[in-house]
Amino acid sequence: MTRAGVLSTIGGTPLVRLHRLHGREDVRAWLKLESANPGGSAKDRTALALFTDAVERGAITPRSTLVESSSGNFGVAAARLCLLHGVGFHCVVDPRANRVTVATMRALGAHIHALTEPDPETGDWLVARRAKVRELLATLPDAVCLDQYSNPAAPRAHADGTMTEIVEQLGRPPTTLYTATSTTGTIGGCLAYVHERGLATRVVAVDAQGSVLFGGERGERPLSGYGAGMVPPLAEGLTPDAVVRVSALDAVRGCRRLVATEGVLAGGSTGAVVSAFLADLDATDAGADVVLICHDGGVPYLDTVYDDAWVAEHLGGLP
């Protein structure tokens, strides 16, 4: 499968120096702008790697119908791939998915299955989405699922792409890397790169309060994009150097701090990454190179994260 046209622009995203975010001249902070991918998120890398692998294995043919669960960004990336390759696409979403993101998927030809109720046993939306995927796989003809939650091509995409680029762009391994976690494909790939090369880079998992990843306790997660209500197979055996759990309100604060200081409009998971970095700042050694991954852009979050009325209604407001 060739990476022609817009697909050729996936990866090679900028690494930009942050000058105003944190106020410590002795700490160099950098932002890996995955929002510069054509679909606006790091999931472009994941979807391309999974789709390419499936085509090469013969798992996807022109008769196939792809069925996936997504909080939004993977769905956008998969919808574009299916459109360009003449493959049908069905995406299962829940009410937390941003309206702009769902509309983008529809514009790219996706059939949307919007759930209205969480899983009755766990109360979790992700569990419910995956159950709906299984139902569709059993009923749609020639249906196939790439399953970003268990497919080893996902972390490879970030080991060979995201982390490789960071080290090459920086000219050295970073001291610390902060990345949000959900399917754990990004952090799994970054950890694999670090461990395979024996690097001293400290990899920090930024997780949501209410997420069950890395021993967390299940709870409400009002923001999509980071955290999980189930432990995906890709997370098995992963041991980040630290796990920082960030509330939805602190993620909003991080988003607004980033745009106010650096002019970067980012999504909720990036806000969580920013919040985690700032919380650790006093303990960060002088001379450190700290890389924050900007997982997606902020435009789809304008009516949630950046809307005072929404924040007041759903998160209690910003003090």
C-alpha positions, -999 to 999 in steps of 0.1 A, spaced: 0 0 0 15 34 -10 14 65 10 2 88 -18 -16 121 -16 -26 134 18 -14 101 34 22 111 26 19 139 51 14 116 81 43 118 105 73 142 105 54 165 129 72 195 143 89 196 177 86 232 190 103 249 220 79 262 246 92 296 259 64 310 281 45 280 295 65 273 326 88 302 335 120 282 343 148 292 319 169 262 332 144 237 319 139 233 282 103 222 274 93 210 239 59 202 223 56 174 198 28 187 176 9 155 166 -20 179 158 -1 187 126 -10 153 111 -37 156 84 -64 143 106 -53 166 134 -41 139 158 -15 112 167 -41 86 156 -32 92 120 0 73 127 -19 45 145 -46 41 119 -21 41 89 1 15 106 -29 -8 114 -45 -4 80 -13 -10 61 -6 -41 81 -41 -55 75 -39 -48 37 -5 -65 35 -18 -95 54 -48 -97 32 -72 -90 61 -86 -61 43 -98 -64 7 -120 -42 -15 -150 -61 -2 -143 -55 34 -162 -33 59 -141 -19 87 -157 -17 121 -140 2 150 -147 18 184 -133 54 188 -136 84 211 -131 103 178 -96 108 165 -89 72 154 -123 72 137 -114 103 116 -81 87 106 -97 54 97 -126 71 78 -101 88 55 -81 56 49 -113 37 41 -125 65 18 -93 65 -2 -92 27 -5 -129 21 -13 -136 3 20 -168 7 40 -164 21 75 -186 18 106 -176 36 138 -190 32 173 -189 64 194 -204 74 227 -218 108 239 -184 121 250 -172 123 214 -168 158 202 -196 169 177 -171 183 153 -151 151 152 -182 130 146 -193 154 118 -158 150 103 -161 113 103 -195 115 85 -181 139 60 -154 113 52 -181 87 46 -183 69 79 -215 52 92 -218 63 128 -233 42 156 -239 65 185 -245 48 218 -270 62 243 -263 39 273 -230 28 289 -223 -9 297 -249 -20 323 -224 -39 344 -195 -15 346 -212 18 337 -183 24 313 -187 37 277 -156 21 263 -168 -14 274 -202 -7 257 -185 5 225 -165 -26 222 -196 -48 228 -213 -30 199 -183 -36 177 -186 -73 184 -223 -72 175 -215 -54 142 -187 -78 133 -212 -107 137 -239 -90 115 -222 -70 88 -209 -89 57 -171 -91 54 -166 -71 85 -131 -67 100 -118 -48 131 -82 -35 133 -86 -32 171 -63 -4 182 -65 -18 218 -46 -50 210 -29 -47 177 10 -47 180 13 -25 149 1 4 170 31 7 194 54 0 165 40 31 147 51 52 177 84 36 183 94 39 146 77 72 142 69 94 171 98 86 194 123 82 166 114 116 154 117 132 188 152 120 194 163 129 158 147 164 161 161 171 195 195 157 186 195 136 218 171 116 240 149 138 261 153 137 299 116 132 304 86 124 281 50 131 291 23 113 271 -14 108 277 -26 72 278 -58 55 266 -52 25 242 -15 28 254 -2 25 219 18 57 220 33 52 254 40 15 246 59 25 215 79 52 233 88 28 261 98 2 236 122 26 219 137 37 252 142 2 265 156 -13 233 183 14 232 190 15 269 181 52 272 178 71 305 146 89 293 119 90 320 86 82 304 55 95 323 20 82 317 -6 109 320 -39 92 329 -73 104 338 -88 103 373 -114 75 370 -93 54 346 -84 18 354 -51 19 336 -20 11 357 -39 2 388 -64 31 388 -99 30 402 -129 32 379 -148 64 380 -165 91 359 -144 105 330 -162 134 315 -135 142 289 -127 118 260 -92 112 247 -73 100 278 -79 73 304 -98 40 299 -125 20 315 -108 -13 307 -72 -24 306 -64 -30 269 -41 -59 259 -15 -34 247 -11 -22 284 -1 -56 296 35 -56 308 39 -18 304 56 -1 333 59 37 329 84 54 351 56 74 367 18 77 364 2 110 370 -36 111 372 -52 144 361 -88 155 367 -109 168 338 -109 202 354 -71 203 356 -69 191 320 -91 221 310 -67 244 330 -38 229 311 -54 235 278 -61 271 286 -26 277 301 -11 264 268 -31 286 245 -27 317 267 11 314 270 21 297 237 -8 303 213 -13 265 209 -49 254 209 -49 217 219 -73 190 229 -81 178 264 -55 150 266 -28 176 259 -42 198 286 -37 169 310 -1 164 298 6 201 304 -10 199 339 11 169 348 43 186 336 36 218 356 28 198 387 62 182 384 81 213 375 96 221 409 111 186 410 125 188 375 164 191 373 180 221 358 192 214 323 164 189 316 149 185 281 112 177 287 90 167 258 52 169 260 32 152 233 3 172 219 -20 144 209 -46 165 190 -57 200 182 -83 220 201 -108 231 175 -131 201 181 -131 211 218 -142 247 214 -177 239 226 -165 219 256 -130 225 270 -129 261 258 -165 269 266 -171 285 301 -207 274 302 -199 238 294 -171 237 319 -194 252 346 -222 227 338 -201 195 335 -171 202 357 -182 228 382 -165 258 366 -130 272 367 -121 292 399 
